[in-house]
Amino acid sequence: MGSAGGRAAGECKRPGRREVWAARWPEGVIPAASRAWRAHEYLRAGKASVRFQDSAFSPSGRLRVISPRVYRATLPALGVVAALTLAGCDLEPSSSEEEGGRAVTGFGASPLDNADGTKPGLAPLTSEADRAAGRRIIEKVATKGRGPKTGYAREEFGYAWKDSIDGLALARNGCDTRNDLLARDGKDVKLRSGSDCVVVSMTLKDPYTGSTIDWTKQRPTRIQIDHVMPLSYDWQMGASRWDRDKRQRIANDPLNLLPVDGPANSAKRDSGPASWLPPYKPIRCSYAVRFAQVSLKYELPVTTADKRAMLEQCGG
């Protein structure tokens, strides 16, 4: 790996505990080599968990946790010497990050720039151009009446937070969907000692209330994972006729999932946008767009009242 920031090739600097680094792949190693990536090393219990963004490990740009075992096993296949990064060689501190974790600076990505849901969070749409773009997405959504709830049960969508679902961006990475989402959207994420997956504490900029939540695993319901397009709603709008595999996809699709304030999620229940909207008004247009994106991806209609409410949130 070539030198970074003027340091001689091969020179190593051992990062401090939970110190954050940024680097680039050497040119020509992999197809995505020209794209920047970040490696976050959290040195806990003598073991480093490495996170990648915008790399071959995470082509979608999502912040993904890779264990040292997977890292060491995969890099040789790519023609890269794993020991360099694991030892902290040829890395420069990132100017956009703070030592000790990521600062809570905002809600995350705009839904207009996050069509697959792999980028963190949900940011407000504030400009008229963005809100107009949001309306154009919502206008594509089909409408129909809400069907009966007969036969609905959560189990019809598979067991919760299943990792082994084909066709989803975060699937089969050795970490269940819930922890994937906490790691995706959380700041100052801490993992359980000896684990490369289980989040035990984090800070969330909650899109539904606008508040900042300090969460620990000891209070698990303080942050809940919301299905933006609720599963019961999906069932009534057509998912009752799907096969089990498709229902499992929408239940675990990162596009349809947001870690949010627990009480706000409980208040939402299985409501559509005509009956419930996030209390934090600046996020409502983004929420409507995200709802529409799920609807379009899975070809599920919404009610006429819900579509009208969605358009109204973006000025329509």
Beta strands, then each sheet from edge to edge (+ up, - down):
strand 1: 20-23
strand 2: 37-44
strand 3: 47-53
strand 4: 64-66
strand 5: 92-93
strand 6: 187-191
strand 7: 199-205
strand 8: 212-216
strand 9: 223-227
strand 10: 257-261
sheet 1: 4+ 3- 2+ 1- 5+
sheet 2: 6+ 7- 8+
sheet 3: 9+ 10-
end
